[in-house]
Amino acid sequence: MIIFYELFANKENIEAKLNQLNLAEHERKHLLELLRKIYQQHLLAGILDLLGEEDQAVFLEKFYYGPELSVVNYLRERIEDLDVKISKLVSDLEIEIFTMLAEKK
């Protein structure tokens, strides 16, 4: 489930940065898949940090077994200003990723 990447990542910006690297199509697809997984793990860890211990267990159960909409609704109920906090996590991660990609260019 790549729910967090799909909901919160700045996909257009990521695509633009990848296009600047002049990669072969298979390399670009592979790198994009790796980036999706990195986003997912980074945001999952960040969300767990924002939740209390009891809420973490409920969230993980919903995350693995529930429909995606119920996961997001649960987080919005439990974390004040969820979108702002997620945006901060995404922004920090994108700066790190884009810096790394620029160095590889």
Backbone torsions as a table, in degrees:
resi	resn	phi	psi	omega
1	MET	NA	119.1	-179.4
2	ILE	-109.5	42.6	-174.6
3	ILE	-59.9	-43.2	-174.9
4	PHE	-69.0	-38.5	176.6
5	TYR	-61.9	-48.5	-177.1
6	GLU	-63.5	-36.7	-177.0
7	LEU	-82.7	-37.0	-166.2
8	PHE	-118.4	-19.5	-177.0
9	ALA	-72.5	148.6	174.7
10	ASN	-86.1	80.5	-171.7
11	LYS	-61.9	-37.0	179.8
12	GLU	-63.6	-42.1	179.6
13	ASN	-65.5	-41.1	179.0
14	ILE	-63.6	-46.3	178.7
15	GLU	-59.0	-43.6	-179.5
16	ALA	-62.1	-43.1	179.3
17	LYS	-64.6	-41.0	178.9
18	LEU	-65.2	-38.3	179.1
19	ASN	-64.2	-29.3	178.7
20	GLN	-69.4	-18.4	-176.6
21	LEU	-81.7	-8.9	180.0
22	ASN	52.5	51.1	179.7
23	LEU	-89.5	155.9	169.4
24	ALA	-65.1	154.0	-175.4
25	GLU	-57.3	-42.4	-179.7
26	HIS	-66.7	-34.7	177.3
27	GLU	-68.2	-42.0	179.9
28	ARG	-62.6	-44.6	178.9
29	LYS	-63.2	-41.9	179.5
30	HIS	-63.9	-45.3	179.1
31	LEU	-63.8	-40.0	178.3
32	LEU	-62.5	-41.2	177.9
33	GLU	-64.5	-41.1	176.2
34	LEU	-62.2	-42.0	179.1
35	LEU	-63.9	-38.8	176.6
36	ARG	-59.7	-43.7	-179.8
37	LYS	-67.5	-38.8	177.6
38	ILE	-62.6	-46.7	177.0
39	TYR	-56.5	-48.6	-177.4
40	GLN	-57.4	-48.6	-178.3
41	GLN	-66.3	-43.0	-179.4
42	HIS	-63.3	-46.0	-179.1
43	LEU	-70.9	-36.4	176.6
44	LEU	-61.1	-46.4	178.3
45	ALA	-62.8	-42.9	179.5
46	GLY	-63.4	-40.9	178.9
47	ILE	-66.5	-42.6	177.9
48	LEU	-60.1	-36.3	177.1
49	ASP	-65.1	-29.4	-178.5
50	LEU	-82.1	-17.7	-177.3
51	LEU	-96.0	151.3	171.9
52	GLY	-72.9	167.2	-175.4
53	GLU	-58.8	-44.6	179.1
54	GLU	-63.6	-43.6	-179.5
55	ASP	-66.8	-29.1	179.2
56	GLN	-61.1	-44.8	-178.6
57	ALA	-64.0	-44.1	179.2
58	VAL	-64.3	-44.1	179.7
59	PHE	-59.8	-47.2	-178.4
60	LEU	-61.7	-38.3	177.0
61	GLU	-63.9	-45.6	178.0
62	LYS	-64.0	-39.7	-178.2
63	PHE	-60.9	-44.7	-176.0
64	TYR	-83.8	-28.7	-172.6
65	TYR	-119.7	-18.7	-174.5
66	GLY	-93.1	166.8	174.4
67	PRO	-67.4	150.2	-175.0
68	GLU	-56.3	-39.8	-178.5
69	LEU	-62.6	-37.1	179.3
70	SER	-68.5	-31.2	177.1
71	VAL	-64.5	-49.5	-178.5
72	VAL	-65.3	-42.8	178.3
73	ASN	-61.6	-41.6	178.4
74	TYR	-60.9	-45.4	180.0
75	LEU	-63.0	-40.1	179.8
76	ARG	-66.1	-30.2	176.6
77	GLU	-73.5	-33.5	-172.0
78	ARG	-95.7	-24.8	-175.0
79	ILE	-119.4	115.2	177.7
80	GLU	-66.7	137.6	-179.8
81	ASP	56.1	43.7	-178.0
82	LEU	-52.3	-48.3	-176.0
83	ASP	-61.7	-38.0	178.7
84	VAL	-66.2	-44.4	-178.4
85	LYS	-67.9	-39.4	177.3
86	ILE	-66.3	-41.1	178.5
87	SER	-59.2	-38.5	178.1
88	LYS	-65.5	-45.5	177.8
89	LEU	-60.0	-44.1	-179.7
90	VAL	-64.6	-44.7	-179.3
91	SER	-60.2	-46.5	179.0
92	ASP	-60.9	-43.0	-179.8
93	LEU	-66.6	-42.0	-179.6
94	GLU	-63.8	-39.6	176.9
95	ILE	-59.7	-45.6	179.9
96	GLU	-63.2	-46.4	-178.7
97	ILE	-66.3	-46.0	-177.4
98	PHE	-66.6	-33.8	175.4
99	THR	-64.3	-44.7	178.6
100	MET	-62.8	-43.9	179.8
101	LEU	-65.3	-37.3	179.2
102	ALA	-64.7	-35.7	179.0
103	GLU	-68.2	-28.3	-178.5
104	LYS	-84.0	-12.1	-175.4
105	LYS	-67.0	NA	NA
